[in-house]
Amino acid sequence: MSDETTQTFLWHSMRAHDARALIRFLVDALGFVEVVAHEQDGKVVHAELSWPLGGGVMLGNVGDLTSVPQPGTAAAYVVTNDPDALFERAVKAGAAVNDALHDTDYGSRSFSIFDPEGNLWSFGTYRGWVAP
């Protein structure tokens, strides 16, 4: 599949103690878009949030699943075209800053924050290596 129009995006998967609150944070503070959220007995069992540049997050409340990481143990890197505006938005929404907005020696403009569950979210302009 080397068609130049084909793109593959990563979908990050995680669990939360309060998935509905985490969804609100990711949408309001960071700009994810809630696509779907399936609930059962008042708990989010599966939700999908898309990222404007592609890919996204799948999440739900922690339950009986033992094969997934525990809430607060995930980390993700997300590409953004406007890290300055996103950093300002996240800080205004009360995000706990881990690494303030800065320029890296490899050409990225980056920052990282913790979400209310304790997961680490890093954002930057660096798009990673792309196969020729």
Beta strands, then each sheet from edge to edge (+ up, - down):
strand 1: 11-16
strand 2: 33-40
strand 3: 43-50
strand 4: 56-61
strand 5: 75-79
strand 6: 96-103
strand 7: 109-114
strand 8: 120-124
sheet 1: 1+ 4+ 3- 2+
sheet 2: 5+ 8+ 7- 6+
end
